[in-house]
Amino acid sequence: MSRENGRDPGEQGEQLALIREAVRETKAERAKPRTWRGAALAPELPVARVLVDKGLVHLDRFFDYAVPAAMDAEARPGVRVRVRFGAGEKGGRREGGRLVSGFIVERVAESDFKGVLAPLAQVLSPEPVLGPELLGLCRAVADRYAGSLADVVQLAVPPRRARVEAESSPAPLPPNDPPAPGSWERYGAGPGFLDALARGDAPRAVWTALPGPSWPQELARAAAAALAGGRGALVVVPDGRAAARVDAALGELIGAGRHVLLTAECGPEERYRRWLAVSRGSVRAVIGTRAAMFAPVAGLGLVALWDDGDGSHSDPHAPQPHAREVLIQRAVSERAGFLLGGLSCTVEAAQLVETGWARPLTADRERIRATAPLVRTVGDGDEARDAAARAARLPTMAWRIVRDGLTRGPVLVQVPRRGYAPRLACERCREPARCRACAGPLEAREAGELSCAWCGREESDWHCAECGGSRLRAQIVGARRTAEELGRAFPAVPVRTSGRDHVLASVPAAPALVVSTPGAEPVAEGEGYAAALLLDGWALLGRPDLRAGEEALRRWLGAAALVRGQEAGGTVAVIAEPTLRPVQALVRWDPVGHAVRELAERAELGFPPVSRMASVTGRPEDVAGLLRAAELPEGAEVLGPVPLPAPDAGRPRRPGDPPPGEVWERALVRVRPGQGAALAAALKAARAARLVKREGEPVRVRIDPPDLG
């Protein structure tokens, strides 16, 4: 009998068998906690109330589960768990179901459920990521927007990264010194606002910022003042470029380690690492884009929002909350200061001031006139007398402003939309050109032929149905085509473009033409742009939208604010009808006056934000069924329903678009002020009842839609 290493082969085989048996027992022991059948329960508070990650409105409640004794220490409120869900009952026990994720919201001694509770299947992580304050905020937002709590929590809590959770967060740094007022001294109540934040008060202000590059530093000083008072700060901006500017300003002011930047550019893992640092209290200041509105900042002392009229502040995912409303809720519930800032002013911001909820924070007229550029209007029908101006599609005065500006620095040209396939309209009456077969919009192909953007039918002999005209004009000429035409008119000057596909952060101070779409305007180094040209103003003002004038003014102000002040020779030309209210507000640089007048008109007509409104969208029979089932508040007014227009050809489908081949309708439900909560509750209850009864297809409900026609 051979031996190896002095051991008998039979003995060695016996030992290997014992090892294999031990491994099997260990695996079985490790697998056992996944089911916990027959496991002993926690001695105290053996019931866990769980928010199951199912966003259906008829399941918008907590579910009770038993807590096994082995999970007692880790199964704390706020942690992520896995549970069996969708089970039936057999013999008084819940059986079956599939594993889904959820959050423990509380531990209690007893359950109202009369049967045998299913146990928690697994504690995914001992990290409490859904604290009571964040849970309360999510509940309030869900009720405000007629949505489910699970959907809001999904927006508020980022996906887990196990490796990041295993890392420790740094120790918090002591508060910084109170900042000097700096450029806040340009606003009458500015220094007092900072002092109130540093004292621990909760001031509320609607801030109309002066044009120029100083607003990131001013936001940073407000955040630093709240931090100096030993509290937290949260600043939400529309995009990553703006966030980077505020981040750099705050870092320069208070140093590294006291704040984090939360944007999509961070990447999922780094973003979760920074979010955990905030959740654990290591960092008490956050600068970020829309998703940061839910950041769990401890001891919140200031919530600030920049440019609330920007569409990116409205979340496209259910229940589509707006960052402004979420931050207002946080300011109230967490007793924090509130700062709503922008170069423009929305009607919602004007309403906050009119009701006395917030105070205005503005500069005097002399300061505004000295800081803002000179704005000149050019009628859209003005004909160019110079050959070079005609080649660039510019009226003579606008062409001269561009030419003179190029002798002193870069010139910004704002065009409403990019692209080579512009939508067409009658040159005489501006009626949109539509297909005779399906009424779809006509567009010009590269070869010059006209065709329908919906059905593809070619149109060889078009005439306007309104006035009989046969000449067409491009409703909007995109950035690429505008850049080429300007390049031919000014051949010795470099032309740069900034738009959706490639956004420039900044441009040098040297003479150049910078053609940009709204929101993508780069910052000019040095003193700013020497001049700006705002093209196709009629296209912005003619949009079929309740906010068309407000949005046009906001976009114009955003571009004009990058131009040097009037004292430094900065000039802006806007090509639009000079008598229109938004154009006059731009000339006077008076966004607040424009918002106040808009608010008065909406109050007279019963439009939001004075009233509360909800849109109900879906198949005609489903919309009608929901409205019949909903117990709407007394006096509620139903407008419509009307058919929804088909989405534009060539663009990707959006969450609100109907499925291909289906015709959807939209009805609007309007109620008086103070009835918004009742309206949201009624529509949510009706949706839940239809889901339980499995009546028809789901209907989409949106509270206070920003895109009313």
Buried (B, 14 or more C-beta within 10 A) or exposed (E): EEEEEEEEEEEEEEEEEEEEEEEEEEEEEEEBBEBBEEBEBBEEBBBBBBBBBBBBBBBBEBBBBBBBEBBBEBBBBBBBBBBBBEBEEEEEEBEEBEEBBBBBBBBEEEBEEEEEBBBBBBBBBEBBBBBEBBBEBBBBBBBBBBBBBBBBBBBBBBEBBEEBBEEEBEEBBEBBEBBEBBBBEBBEBBBBBBBBBBEBEBBBBBBBBBBBBBBBBBBBBBBBBBBBBEBBBBBBBBBBBBBBBBBBBBBEBBEEBBBBBBBBEBEEEBBBBBBBBBBBBBBBBBBBBBBBBBBBBBBBBBBBBBBBBBEBBBBEEBBBBBBBBBBBBBBBEBEBBBBBBBBBBBBBBBBBBBEEBBBBBBBEEEBBBBBBBBBBBBBBEBEBEBEBBBBBBBBBBBBBBBBBBBEBBBBBBBBBBBBEBBBBBBBBEBEBBBBBEEBBBBBBEEEEEBBBBBEEBEBEEBEBEEEEBEEBEBBBBBBBBBBBBBBEBBEEBBBBBBBEEEBBEEBEBEBBBBBBBBBBBBBBBEBBBBBBBBBBBBBBBBBEBBBBBBBBBBBBBBBBBBBBBBEBBBBBBBBBBBEBBBBBBBBBBBBBBBBBBBBBEBBEEBBBBBBBBBBBBBBEEBBBBBBEBBEBBEEBEEEBBEEBBBBEBEEEEEEBBBEEEEEBBBBBBBBBEEBBBBBBBBBBBBBBBBBEEEEBEBBBBBBBBBBBE
